[in-house]
Amino acid sequence: MRNIDTNILYKFFEGATSFEEECRIRTWMEADPANRLMFFKARRTFDAACLSGNLNPAEKAKNKSAFMNHRIWMNVLKVAAIILFTWTFTSLYYHFTQKEAETYAMQSIYVPAGQRINITLPDGTNVWLNARTRLDYPAVFGKDLRQVQLDGEAYFDVSKDKNRPFVVETDKCNIEVLGTEFNVDAYPDMDDFSVSLLEGSVKLLTKNDTDTLLLKPSYKAFIGRDGRFQTEEIDDYNALRWKEGLICFKSASFQSIMKSLEKYFGVSIVVSNEQALKSNYSGKFRQTDGVDHALRVLQKDIRFTYQRDEDNQIIFIR
């Protein structure tokens, strides 16, 4: 709404507008700062006309009683102007501060051990969160950047937006994308860290800004002992089937399997069985079946016993 009939403004100054007309005026004022200037200009013109008596005959007849006492009328106008200014200022202040609050209000979600969930972020990005994972994200993304914080493992299908990069911040590095599909394994209490790219491209930047990497599809990136990024081609996509609730292993060492169980179920596993440590295993487990079920399945192919310390969440493999 760019223009408004001046007569409606005059009716407003006279206190003769309907509720709908008042709403229309307020909406018009909020639409453009220039409209507010026009409003106050009309206010001054109306006040001058009141003081000089230069209203047309019809208006004089209609408002004869209203102008019998100019001094009282002007006092009323001053009060009305103060009320209007206060209402306008309060509305604008609330409008902008509320928007700012919404932009920076953070949401947080945590997935318990042995579980996984699927969520959609405010920009339409689809995210799967694995067990013991925490994701922090704003209720409303900013105009220039979409940034989230991740502790754990997540699979992102990022909504494309060339004007607003999507950044995943972890304790080891930041990952920046525009629109793509990738998996991040970044548990803060685990040494392992990896980013597996399925589609699009991602840019990785270490936290100390010592190294950057542009990752290609079908490749996985991790941080080497020298603190720099290294890459390798993804040879087993079954590892990403955790989204289906499956923990999959392909010729994996017993020790690496135990580390995965620790990660997904939030327990500590102490292995003292030397023979078991020499074994490899291929197979899959459902997260919802729990760690005891996984260990019992492994016992069918690998000789070992185990005992649980429930108080301290430790499993001893013997």
Secondary structure by P-SEA (a helix, b strand, c coil): cccccaaaaaaaaaccccaaaaaaaaaaaaacaaaaaaaaaaaaaaaaaaaaccccaaaaaacccccccaaaaaaaaaaaaaaaaaaaaaaaaaaaaaaaaaaabbbbbbbccccccccccccbbbbbbcccbbbbbbccccccbbbbbbcccccccccccccbbbbbbcccbbbbbccccccccccccccccbbbbccbbbbbbcccccccccccccbbbbbccccbbbbbcccccccccccccccccccccaaaaaaaaaaaccbbbbbcccccccbbbbbcccccccaaaaaaaaaaccccccccccccbbbbcc
